[in-house]
Amino acid sequence: MRILKAIGKWFLIILVILNLAIIVSGRTYIYKGLANTYLKGRSGPSIREFDIFDNREVKAGTEQKWNRSKKYNSKQIPADLMSHFEQMQTGAFVVIKNDSMIHEQYWDGLGPDTRSNSFSMAKSFVGMLTGVALKEGAIKSLDQPVSDFLPEFKEGDNAKLTIRHLLTMSSGINFDEDYVSPFAYPAQAYYGSDLHKLTYGYKVSEEGGKVFKYLSGNTELLGFVLQKATGKTLSEYMSEKIWKPIGAKNDALWSLDAKDGMEKAYCCFNSNAPDFARLGQLYLDSGKWNGQEIIPAEYVAQAVVPAPLNDVDGKKVDNYGYHWWIIPNYKGHYVFYARGILGQYIACIPDQNMVVVRLGSKREKKVMGNHPIDLDYYLDAALQMYSTDN
């Protein structure tokens, strides 16, 4: 009994010390993180927890319904691939072929109108908005200094930072992109309540425009730039310039750091599979929707080819453009795609005139050429069912 009392006493002492350390350090976001992960039986975020954050609506306009292909849902996902779909807790699988819905399937409570988190697919959406701002002259060029919009970057090496550096993930800023540590940028940005204070705490520490390093803070800074350049919130700009013009059916929600605060630009755009597919179709059609230019074709073309950079090992980058991932040769097909940490994908296959959207709750840990191997399951399923050869 004495031993148990002693253990309990030391446990309480340690607990008090840890709480004091959290409060003194100002890292109170850790409480929100614990409350919404381990105390709910999870080790990470959920795809449908947008209600734990303040959100801003991305208003839809008049819906432009997807045409349905004559082959709509005429094929079944191959059994060997279906087992992977189930293991990865797939919630939605949508295939657009020749501008028409050819396949849609839902599981685990998701449906065609169910909102779920895009996670880092939102980075690609911010890349799209950058193209719009460039077209409209809100941004003069991609080589414009970030300091033209953010005075916090006017001094020292920070003054050399350009929009292109942020867009190609080559800023040289010392963001700590660690998805395990509760003290790194991603956890603080996700559960914290002041993105400006957090993000401005990092500085340019290496020459920009040279080395590719995937960092969420780059996208958040790009979001700050867009807000200053356009005079609108990201949600307002997205609604006006993209979401309404492409005929999205449903309002989306973009999670904020606080009430009336800043969008989590690097993640947390909440929508559904059919509406996400419209964004892929927009890039597949070189930035046009129903023949009307939304994003300049030249910008889109540059966005989906590798940026002229090296990776940290000195090898030429062949898998990233302007906030879009690239697979130069996937079984004979060129693929570009947006992706999120729990297996959210919008993949475009130009030679098949195909968009593949997959939403779900798990992603394989293994990667091949910096691409999660579970992406193969969804590309293979779409190609085996609906490629032009079938």
C-alpha positions as CSV (number, residue, x, y, z in Angstrom):
1,M,0.0,0.0,0.0
2,R,2.8,2.4,0.9
3,I,4.4,1.6,-2.5
4,L,1.2,2.5,-4.3
5,K,0.9,5.7,-2.4
6,A,4.5,6.6,-3.2
7,I,3.9,5.9,-6.9
8,G,0.7,8.0,-6.8
9,K,2.5,10.9,-5.1
10,W,5.3,11.0,-7.6
11,F,2.8,10.7,-10.5
12,L,1.0,13.7,-9.2
13,I,4.2,15.6,-8.7
14,I,5.4,14.8,-12.3
15,L,1.9,15.8,-13.6
16,V,2.0,19.1,-11.8
17,I,5.6,19.8,-13.1
18,L,4.5,18.9,-16.7
19,N,1.5,21.2,-16.5
20,L,3.6,24.1,-15.1
21,A,6.1,23.5,-17.9
22,I,3.4,23.7,-20.6
23,I,1.8,26.8,-19.1
24,V,5.1,28.6,-18.5
25,S,6.3,27.8,-22.1
26,G,3.1,29.0,-23.6
27,R,2.5,25.6,-25.3
28,T,-1.1,25.3,-24.1
29,Y,-2.1,24.0,-27.5
30,I,-0.8,20.6,-26.3
31,Y,-3.9,20.3,-24.1
32,K,-6.1,20.6,-27.2
33,G,-3.9,18.1,-29.0
34,L,-4.2,15.6,-26.3
35,A,-7.9,16.1,-25.8
36,N,-8.5,15.4,-29.5
37,T,-6.1,12.5,-30.0
38,Y,-5.1,10.2,-27.2
39,L,-8.1,11.0,-25.0
40,K,-10.3,10.0,-28.0
41,G,-8.3,6.8,-28.6
42,R,-6.3,8.1,-31.5
43,S,-2.6,9.0,-32.0
44,G,-3.3,11.6,-34.7
45,P,-6.0,13.9,-36.2
46,S,-9.3,12.7,-37.6
47,I,-10.6,13.5,-41.1
48,R,-13.9,14.9,-39.7
49,E,-12.9,17.0,-36.7
50,F,-13.3,20.4,-38.3
51,D,-15.9,21.2,-35.5
52,I,-13.0,21.5,-32.9
53,F,-11.8,24.6,-34.8
54,D,-13.3,27.9,-35.8
55,N,-14.0,27.8,-39.5
56,R,-14.7,30.2,-42.4
57,E,-17.2,29.3,-45.1
58,V,-16.0,29.0,-48.7
59,K,-19.3,29.8,-50.3
60,A,-20.5,27.9,-53.3
61,G,-22.6,29.5,-56.1
62,T,-24.8,27.8,-58.6
63,E,-24.1,24.1,-58.8
64,Q,-22.9,22.7,-62.1
65,K,-23.8,19.1,-61.9
66,W,-21.3,16.5,-63.1
67,N,-22.4,14.7,-66.3
68,R,-22.7,11.0,-65.8
69,S,-20.9,8.7,-68.1
70,K,-22.8,5.9,-69.9
71,K,-20.3,3.6,-68.1
72,Y,-21.1,5.1,-64.7
73,N,-20.3,2.5,-62.0
74,S,-20.3,-0.2,-64.7
75,K,-17.1,-1.8,-63.3
76,Q,-16.2,-3.1,-59.8
77,I,-12.9,-2.3,-58.1
78,P,-10.7,-5.4,-58.6
79,A,-10.8,-7.7,-55.6
80,D,-7.1,-7.6,-54.9
81,L,-7.1,-3.8,-54.8
82,M,-10.4,-3.7,-52.9
83,S,-8.6,-5.4,-49.9
84,H,-6.2,-2.5,-49.9
85,F,-9.0,0.0,-50.1
86,E,-10.5,-1.5,-47.0
87,Q,-7.2,-1.8,-45.1
88,M,-6.6,1.9,-45.7
89,Q,-10.1,2.8,-44.4
90,T,-11.1,4.4,-47.7
91,G,-14.1,6.7,-47.4
92,A,-14.6,7.9,-50.9
93,F,-13.4,7.0,-54.4
94,V,-14.4,9.1,-57.4
95,V,-13.2,8.9,-61.0
96,I,-13.9,11.5,-63.6
97,K,-13.3,10.5,-67.2
98,N,-13.7,12.7,-70.2
99,D,-15.4,15.4,-68.0
100,S,-18.0,13.0,-66.7
101,M,-18.5,11.1,-63.5
102,I,-17.7,7.5,-64.3
103,H,-17.3,6.0,-60.9
104,E,-18.2,6.9,-57.3
105,Q,-18.2,4.8,-54.2
106,Y,-18.4,5.6,-50.5
107,W,-17.7,3.8,-47.2
108,D,-17.5,4.5,-43.4
109,G,-20.2,7.2,-43.3
110,L,-18.8,9.4,-46.1
111,G,-21.1,10.3,-48.9
112,P,-21.1,12.7,-51.9
113,D,-22.0,15.7,-49.7
114,T,-19.9,14.7,-46.6
115,R,-17.2,17.2,-45.6
116,S,-13.9,15.8,-44.6
117,N,-10.4,17.3,-44.3
118,S,-8.2,17.8,-47.3
119,F,-5.1,18.1,-45.0
120,S,-2.2,19.0,-47.2
121,M,-4.2,18.9,-50.5
122,A,-5.0,22.5,-49.4
123,K,-1.4,23.4,-50.3
124,S,-2.2,22.7,-53.9
125,F,-5.3,24.9,-53.6
126,V,-3.2,27.8,-52.3
127,G,-0.9,27.2,-55.3
128,M,-4.0,27.6,-57.5
129,L,-4.9,30.9,-55.8
130,T,-1.3,32.1,-56.4
131,G,-1.9,31.6,-60.1
132,V,-5.1,33.6,-59.9
133,A,-3.4,36.5,-58.0
134,L,-0.7,36.5,-60.7
135,K,-3.2,36.7,-63.5
136,E,-5.0,39.6,-61.8
137,G,-1.9,41.6,-61.0
138,A,-2.3,41.4,-57.3
139,I,1.1,39.7,-57.5
140,K,3.5,41.2,-60.1
141,S,5.6,38.1,-60.6
142,L,6.7,34.9,-58.8
143,D,10.1,36.5,-58.3
144,Q,8.5,39.4,-56.3
145,P,10.0,39.7,-52.8
146,V,7.8,38.4,-50.0
147,S,8.8,41.6,-48.1
148,D,6.6,43.6,-50.5
149,F,3.7,42.2,-48.6
150,L,5.1,41.1,-45.3
151,P,7.3,43.8,-43.6
152,E,8.5,41.1,-41.2
153,F,10.8,39.9,-44.0
154,K,12.5,43.1,-44.9
155,E,15.8,42.6,-43.1
156,G,18.8,40.3,-43.6
157,D,18.5,37.0,-45.4
158,N,14.7,37.2,-45.0
159,A,14.7,40.1,-47.6
160,K,15.9,37.7,-50.3
161,L,12.8,35.4,-49.9
162,T,10.5,35.4,-53.0
163,I,7.1,34.1,-53.8
164,R,8.6,31.5,-56.1
165,H,10.7,30.2,-53.2
166,L,7.6,29.5,-51.1
167,L,5.7,28.1,-54.1
168,T,8.4,25.6,-54.9
169,M,9.3,24.6,-51.3
170,S,12.8,26.1,-51.6
171,S,12.5,29.0,-49.1
172,G,15.5,28.0,-46.9
173,I,13.5,28.8,-43.8
174,N,14.2,26.8,-40.7
175,F,10.7,25.3,-40.2
176,D,10.8,22.0,-38.4
177,E,8.6,19.7,-40.4
178,D,8.2,16.9,-37.9
179,Y,4.8,15.0,-37.7
180,V,5.6,13.2,-34.4
181,S,7.0,15.9,-32.1
182,P,4.3,17.9,-30.3
183,F,6.7,20.9,-30.3
184,A,7.3,21.1,-34.1
185,Y,5.6,23.5,-36.5
186,P,2.9,21.1,-37.8
187,A,1.4,20.3,-34.3
188,Q,1.7,24.0,-33.1
189,A,0.1,25.2,-36.3
190,Y,-2.7,22.6,-36.2
191,Y,-3.7,22.9,-32.6
192,G,-2.4,26.4,-31.8
193,S,-4.3,29.7,-32.0
194,D,-1.8,32.2,-33.5
195,L,-0.4,31.3,-36.9
196,H,1.2,34.7,-37.5
197,K,3.2,34.6,-34.2
198,L,4.2,31.0,-34.8
199,T,5.2,31.4,-38.4
200,Y,7.1,34.6,-38.0
201,G,9.2,32.9,-35.4
202,Y,11.2,31.1,-38.1
203,K,13.8,32.7,-40.4
204,V,15.6,32.2,-43.7
205,S,18.7,30.2,-42.7
206,E,19.8,28.9,-46.2
207,E,19.9,30.4,-49.7
208,G,16.5,30.2,-51.3
209,G,15.7,28.7,-54.7
210,K,18.3,25.9,-54.4
211,V,17.1,23.0,-52.3
212,F,13.6,21.4,-52.1
213,K,12.4,20.9,-48.6
214,Y,8.7,20.2,-48.1
215,L,7.6,22.6,-45.3
216,S,4.1,23.5,-44.2
217,G,5.2,26.9,-43.1
218,N,6.0,27.9,-46.6
219,T,2.4,27.5,-47.6
220,E,1.2,29.4,-44.5
221,L,3.5,32.3,-45.5
222,L,2.1,32.1,-49.0
223,G,-1.4,32.4,-47.5
224,F,-0.3,35.5,-45.6
225,V,1.1,37.0,-48.9
226,L,-2.2,36.3,-50.8
227,Q,-4.3,37.9,-48.0
228,K,-2.2,41.0,-48.1
229,A,-2.0,41.1,-51.9
230,T,-5.7,40.7,-52.5
231,G,-7.2,42.3,-49.4
232,K,-9.4,39.3,-48.9
233,T,-9.3,36.2,-46.7
234,L,-8.2,33.0,-48.4
235,S,-11.8,31.7,-48.1
236,E,-13.3,34.7,-49.7
237,Y,-10.8,34.7,-52.5
238,M,-11.2,30.9,-53.1
239,S,-15.0,31.3,-53.2
240,E,-15.0,34.2,-55.6
241,K,-12.2,33.1,-58.0
242,I,-12.4,29.3,-58.0
243,W,-15.2,27.6,-55.9
244,K,-18.1,29.5,-57.4
245,P,-16.8,29.5,-61.0
246,I,-16.3,25.7,-61.1
247,G,-19.8,25.1,-59.9
248,A,-19.1,23.4,-56.6
249,K,-22.2,22.0,-55.1
250,N,-21.5,22.6,-51.4
251,D,-20.0,25.3,-49.3
252,A,-16.6,24.2,-48.0
253,L,-15.1,25.1,-44.6
254,W,-11.6,26.3,-44.1
255,S,-10.4,25.9,-40.6
256,L,-8.9,28.9,-38.8
257,D,-6.4,29.4,-36.0
258,A,-9.0,31.4,-33.9
259,K,-12.4,33.0,-34.3
260,D,-12.3,35.4,-37.3
261,G,-8.6,34.4,-37.6
262,M,-6.3,33.1,-40.3
263,E,-6.9,30.1,-42.5
264,K,-4.7,27.1,-41.9
265,A,-3.4,27.5,-45.5
266,Y,-1.2,24.5,-45.4
267,C,-4.2,22.2,-44.5
268,C,-7.7,21.9,-43.4
269,F,-9.9,22.7,-46.3
270,N,-13.0,20.6,-45.7
271,S,-15.2,19.4,-48.6
272,N,-16.4,16.3,-50.4
273,A,-15.0,14.0,-53.1
274,P,-17.1,15.3,-56.1
275,D,-16.3,18.9,-55.4
276,F,-12.6,18.1,-54.8
277,A,-12.6,16.4,-58.2
278,R,-13.5,19.8,-59.8
279,L,-10.2,21.2,-58.8
280,G,-8.4,18.3,-60.5
281,Q,-10.5,18.8,-63.6
282,L,-9.6,22.5,-63.6
283,Y,-5.9,21.7,-63.8
284,L,-6.5,18.9,-66.2
285,D,-8.2,21.5,-68.5
286,S,-5.2,23.9,-68.2
287,G,-6.9,26.3,-65.8
288,K,-10.2,26.6,-67.8
289,W,-13.7,25.7,-66.8
290,N,-16.3,25.5,-69.5
291,G,-13.9,27.3,-71.8
292,Q,-13.4,30.3,-69.4
293,E,-9.9,30.9,-68.1
294,I,-9.7,30.9,-64.3
295,I,-6.0,30.2,-63.9
296,P,-3.5,31.1,-66.8
297,A,-2.7,28.0,-68.8
298,E,1.0,28.9,-68.8
299,Y,1.0,29.0,-65.0
300,V,-0.8,25.6,-64.8
301,A,1.7,24.1,-67.2
302,Q,4.6,25.2,-65.0
303,A,2.9,24.1,-61.9
304,V,2.8,20.4,-62.9
305,V,6.3,20.0,-64.1
306,P,9.3,19.6,-61.8
307,A,10.8,22.8,-60.4
308,P,14.6,23.3,-61.3
309,L,15.8,22.3,-57.8
310,N,17.9,19.7,-56.1
311,D,16.8,17.7,-53.0
312,V,18.8,17.6,-49.8
313,D,20.9,14.8,-51.2
314,G,21.9,16.9,-54.2
315,K,19.7,14.9,-56.7
316,K,17.6,16.7,-59.3
317,V,14.0,17.1,-58.1
318,D,11.5,15.3,-60.4
319,N,8.5,15.1,-58.2
320,Y,7.3,18.6,-57.3
321,G,6.2,21.7,-59.1
322,Y,4.2,24.7,-57.8
323,H,2.6,23.0,-54.8
324,W,1.6,19.9,-56.8
325,W,3.3,16.5,-56.7
326,I,4.4,14.8,-59.9
327,I,5.1,11.2,-61.1
328,P,6.8,11.6,-64.4
329,N,6.2,8.0,-65.4
330,Y,3.6,5.9,-63.6
331,K,3.4,2.7,-65.7
332,G,3.6,4.8,-68.8
333,H,1.4,7.6,-67.6
334,Y,2.3,11.1,-66.5
335,V,0.5,11.9,-63.2
336,F,0.3,15.0,-61.1
337,Y,-1.5,15.1,-57.9
338,A,-2.4,16.8,-54.6
339,R,-2.1,14.8,-51.4
340,G,-2.9,14.8,-47.7
341,I,-1.4,13.1,-44.7
342,L,-4.1,10.5,-44.2
343,G,-4.3,9.4,-47.9
344,Q,-6.3,12.3,-49.4
345,Y,-5.6,12.5,-53.2
346,I,-6.6,14.4,-56.2
347,A,-4.7,12.7,-59.0
348,C,-4.8,13.8,-62.7
349,I,-3.8,11.5,-65.6
350,P,-3.7,13.7,-68.7
351,D,-3.4,11.0,-71.3
352,Q,-6.5,9.3,-70.0
353,N,-8.4,12.6,-69.4
354,M,-9.0,11.3,-65.9
355,V,-9.2,12.6,-62.4
356,V,-9.1,10.2,-59.5
357,V,-10.1,11.3,-56.0
358,R,-9.6,9.2,-52.9
359,L,-10.5,10.2,-49.3
360,G,-9.9,8.1,-46.2
361,S,-8.3,7.8,-42.8
362,K,-5.1,5.9,-43.4
363,R,-2.1,6.1,-45.7
364,E,0.8,3.6,-46.2
365,K,4.0,4.6,-44.4
366,K,6.1,3.2,-47.1
367,V,7.0,5.5,-50.0
368,M,8.5,4.9,-53.5
369,G,10.3,7.9,-55.0
370,N,8.7,10.1,-52.3
371,H,5.2,9.0,-53.3
372,P,3.1,7.0,-50.8
373,I,2.7,3.5,-52.2
374,D,-1.0,3.4,-51.4
375,L,-1.6,5.9,-54.2
376,D,-0.8,3.0,-56.5
377,Y,-4.0,1.2,-55.4
378,Y,-6.2,4.0,-56.4
379,L,-4.4,4.8,-59.7
380,D,-4.4,1.1,-60.6
381,A,-8.1,0.7,-59.8
382,A,-9.1,3.6,-62.0
383,L,-6.8,2.6,-64.9
384,Q,-7.8,-1.1,-64.8
385,M,-11.5,-0.2,-64.8
386,Y,-11.7,2.8,-67.1
387,S,-8.6,3.4,-69.1
388,T,-9.0,3.9,-72.9
389,D,-7.6,0.4,-73.3
390,N,-10.5,-1.2,-71.5
